[in-house]
């Protein structure tokens, strides 16, 4: 049996207006949550969670903040 090779071509396009707006909102919320965590002096994941839970962020973003903020304070 001969080998079969498939090529996948991907074209990246600029995000539409809605996606750009959502990305900007997410970035701004992440920055506000990060600043609030620093202002509060969060030195544990639990303390960071208490702050970031109030922000409209994905679970991934909240987990990243909970993981790294205590290491930076």
Buried (B, 14 or more C-beta within 10 A) or exposed (E): EEEEEEEEEEEEEEEEEEEEEEEEEBEEBBEBBBEBBBEBEBBEBEBBBBBBEEBEBEEEBBBBBBEBBBEEB
